[in-house]
Amino acid sequence: YGVSLKTWHISGFIDREISYYEALAAQGVEVQFLTYGDFSDYTVPGIPSDIKIIPIYEKRRIPRSKSLMFLDSLLIPFRFRGELASSDIVKSNQIWGSWVAVIAKFIYKKPLLIRAGYDLYKNALLGEKNKLKLLFIWIISRLAYRSADHILLPTTEISEFVQLKHKIKPTNMTIYPNWIDTRLFKRKHVSDCKPNSVLYIGRLSAEKNITLLINALARTNLSLDIIGDGELKACLCSEALELPVRVRFLGRMPNVSLPNVINEYKN
């Protein structure tokens, strides 16, 4: 929801995210990406020519507020009826924003595949204080899971949570663990390692509990390098200054660049 191919490219996720669809396209499956981008999504490098790109805001202005963006998203299944009606399967990439796929399923009578890299409601329980927002997240999660013809989840723990909270049969789920390309991520000899540094790669969000890591490094000679971004960056920076812990925020980095960086750190 709200993410374009350009966003994936800038965030460094593009190679990993499209790998599934490249494999499908190579087997003759027609793949369409309905993105929250504009015309610039056509210029993102590395997208196979046999994957069709459909930017939602190619000919429309992106709404300026969150409420307008949400209301506008409810019309997406109607504005792109041709592309959705001609599809054999509709798939969402995350729970947040999955209502677009759910609406399309019921309007065009298409099977719905819900994929979640993490459970939105489970994570929200850890950090979200607004009860109305929590309720909204529970509602859209339940709507997605209960509407799905099949669900892809990364872990047994998340699967059991979804079964309990939303009364989903385990036969409607497949556990598809997050994976690592071992051809890319492998041990390499690096002459100049960083012996006193810890490397963290991931979102800067509450469920990652990076505060625990920073506290663990207090009163040690170890520094912390962080690759990633998120809403807690400012808070984590303040915590590191108070303890104090030497923390470097390296920002986002392309997935293909990570193996060389990881190999600079000792096990």
C-alpha positions in Angstrom: 0.0 0.0 0.0 1.5 3.3 -1.1 4.6 1.7 -2.4 5.9 2.0 -6.0 8.5 0.1 -7.9 10.6 3.2 -7.6 10.3 2.9 -3.8 11.4 -0.8 -4.0 14.4 0.3 -6.1 15.5 3.1 -3.8 15.0 0.9 -0.7 17.2 -1.9 -2.3 14.4 -4.5 -2.3 13.8 -4.7 -6.0 16.0 -7.7 -6.9 14.7 -9.8 -4.1 11.0 -8.8 -4.4 10.7 -9.5 -8.2 12.7 -12.8 -8.1 9.5 -14.9 -7.6 7.7 -13.3 -10.5 10.7 -13.5 -12.8 10.6 -17.3 -12.2 6.9 -17.4 -13.0 7.3 -15.3 -16.1 10.1 -17.6 -17.3 7.5 -20.4 -17.1 5.0 -18.6 -19.3 2.9 -17.1 -16.5 1.7 -13.6 -17.3 2.5 -11.3 -14.4 1.0 -7.8 -13.8 2.3 -5.4 -11.1 -0.4 -2.9 -9.9 1.8 -0.3 -8.2 1.2 2.9 -6.3 3.7 4.7 -8.6 3.5 7.1 -11.4 5.1 7.1 -14.9 8.6 6.8 -13.3 7.8 3.2 -12.5 8.3 2.4 -16.1 12.0 3.5 -15.9 13.0 1.4 -12.9 15.9 -0.8 -14.0 15.9 -4.6 -13.7 12.2 -5.3 -14.4 11.8 -8.1 -17.0 10.1 -6.9 -20.1 7.5 -9.7 -19.8 6.2 -8.3 -16.5 3.5 -5.8 -17.1 3.7 -2.6 -15.0 0.4 -0.8 -14.2 1.2 2.4 -12.2 -2.0 3.6 -10.4 -1.0 7.2 -10.5 0.4 7.3 -14.1 -2.5 9.7 -15.1 -3.7 10.9 -11.7 -2.2 13.0 -8.9 -1.2 11.1 -5.8 -3.6 12.1 -2.9 -1.9 14.4 -0.4 -3.4 13.1 2.8 -3.7 9.6 4.3 -7.5 9.7 4.5 -7.7 10.7 0.8 -5.2 8.0 -0.1 -7.3 5.4 1.7 -10.6 6.6 0.1 -8.9 6.7 -3.3 -7.7 3.1 -2.8 -11.2 1.8 -2.5 -11.8 2.9 -6.1 -8.8 1.1 -7.5 -10.6 -2.2 -8.3 -13.2 -0.2 -10.3 -10.7 2.0 -12.2 -8.6 -1.0 -13.2 -11.4 -3.4 -13.9 -9.9 -4.5 -17.3 -6.6 -5.6 -15.8 -8.2 -7.2 -12.7 -11.1 -8.9 -14.5 -8.7 -10.5 -17.0 -6.5 -12.0 -14.3 -6.8 -15.6 -13.1 -5.5 -14.9 -9.6 -5.2 -11.8 -7.5 -2.4 -11.6 -4.9 -1.7 -9.0 -2.2 1.9 -8.4 -1.1 1.1 -7.4 2.5 -1.9 -7.2 4.8 -1.8 -3.4 4.9 -3.6 -2.4 1.7 -5.0 -5.9 1.0 -8.5 -4.5 0.9 -7.9 -3.6 -2.7 -7.3 -7.3 -3.6 -10.3 -8.4 -1.4 -12.7 -6.0 -3.2 -11.3 -7.2 -6.6 -11.9 -10.9 -5.5 -15.6 -10.4 -4.8 -16.3 -8.1 -7.8 -14.6 -10.2 -10.4 -14.9 -13.6 -8.8 -11.2 -14.3 -8.7 -9.2 -16.6 -6.3 -7.3 -14.5 -3.8 -3.8 -15.3 -2.5 -2.9 -13.4 0.6 0.8 -13.1 1.4 2.1 -11.6 4.7 5.8 -11.2 5.4 4.8 -10.5 9.0 1.4 -10.3 10.7 0.4 -6.7 10.9 -1.9 -7.1 13.9 0.6 -9.1 15.9 3.2 -6.5 15.4 0.8 -3.6 16.1 0.0 -5.1 19.5 3.7 -4.5 20.5 3.8 -0.8 19.8 0.5 0.7 18.8 -1.2 2.6 21.6 -4.2 4.0 19.6 -7.0 1.5 20.2 -9.0 2.7 17.2 -6.1 2.1 14.9 -5.6 -1.3 16.5 -9.2 -2.1 15.9 -8.9 -1.0 12.2 -5.8 -3.2 11.8 -7.6 -6.2 13.3 -10.6 -5.6 11.0 -8.6 -5.4 7.8 -6.5 -8.4 8.9 -9.6 -10.5 9.5 -11.1 -9.3 6.2 -8.0 -10.4 4.3 -7.5 -13.7 6.0 -11.2 -14.7 6.0 -11.5 -13.7 2.3 -8.4 -15.5 1.1 -8.6 -18.7 -0.9 -5.1 -19.4 0.4 -2.6 -17.7 2.7 1.3 -17.6 2.6 3.0 -17.0 6.0 6.7 -17.1 6.9 6.6 -18.9 10.3 4.7 -21.5 12.3 4.4 -18.9 15.1 2.6 -16.4 12.9 0.4 -19.2 11.4 -0.7 -20.3 14.8 -1.4 -16.6 15.8 -3.6 -16.1 12.7 -5.4 -19.4 13.3 -6.2 -18.3 16.8 -7.2 -14.7 16.2 -9.1 -15.1 13.0 -10.4 -18.7 13.1 -8.5 -19.8 10.0 -8.1 -23.5 9.2 -4.4 -24.6 8.9 -5.2 -26.3 5.6 -5.8 -22.8 4.1 -2.2 -21.8 4.9 1.2 -22.6 3.6 4.3 -21.7 5.6 6.8 -20.3 3.2 9.9 -19.2 5.3 11.8 -16.0 4.5 14.8 -17.2 2.4 18.4 -16.3 1.7 20.1 -16.7 -1.7 23.2 -18.6 -0.7 24.7 -18.0 -4.1 24.8 -14.3 -3.2 25.1 -14.4 0.6 28.2 -16.5 1.2 31.5 -16.2 3.2 34.2 -14.2 1.5 37.7 -13.5 2.7 38.1 -9.8 3.7 41.5 -8.6 4.8 40.3 -5.7 6.8 37.5 -6.8 9.2 35.8 -4.6 11.8 36.5 -6.5 15.0 34.7 -4.3 17.5 31.5 -3.6 15.6 28.1 -5.2 15.5 26.0 -5.0 12.4 22.1 -4.8 12.4 20.1 -5.0 9.2 16.3 -4.5 9.3 13.5 -2.1 10.0 13.8 0.4 12.8 10.5 -0.5 14.4 9.2 -1.6 17.8 8.9 -5.3 17.1 12.6 -5.5 16.3 13.5 -4.4 19.9 16.7 -2.6 18.8 16.6 -0.8 22.2 17.5 -4.1 23.8 20.5 -4.4 21.5 21.7 -0.9 22.2 21.4 -1.4 26.0 23.4 -4.7 25.7 26.2 -2.8 24.1 26.4 -0.2 26.8 29.7 -0.2 28.8 31.4 -2.4 26.2 33.9 -1.5 23.6 31.5 -2.5 20.8 29.9 -0.1 18.4 26.7 -0.7 16.4 26.2 -0.1 12.7 22.6 -0.1 11.5 21.5 -0.7 7.9 17.8 0.2 7.5 15.3 2.9 8.2 12.1 3.4 10.1 9.9 5.5 12.4 12.1 4.8 15.5 15.4 6.3 14.1 15.2 9.5 16.1 14.4 7.6 19.4 17.2 5.1 18.9 19.6 7.9 18.2 18.7 9.6 21.4 19.0 6.3 23.4 22.4 5.7 21.9 23.6 9.2 22.9 22.3 8.8 26.5 23.9 5.5 27.3 26.3 6.2 25.4 26.8 3.7 22.6 28.5 4.5 19.3 25.9 3.9 16.7 26.2 4.6 12.9 23.0 4.8 10.9 24.0 3.7 7.4 20.5 4.1 5.8 19.1 1.7 3.3 21.2 -0.4 1.0 20.5 -2.5 -2.1 20.1 -6.2 -1.3 22.9 -7.1 -3.8 25.4 -4.9 -1.8 24.8 -6.5 1.6 27.0 -9.6 1.2 30.2 -7.5 0.8 29.2 -5.3 3.8 28.3 -8.3 6.0 31.7 -9.9 5.2 33.5 -6.9 6.7 32.2 -7.9 10.2 33.6 -10.7 12.4 31.3 -13.6 13.3 
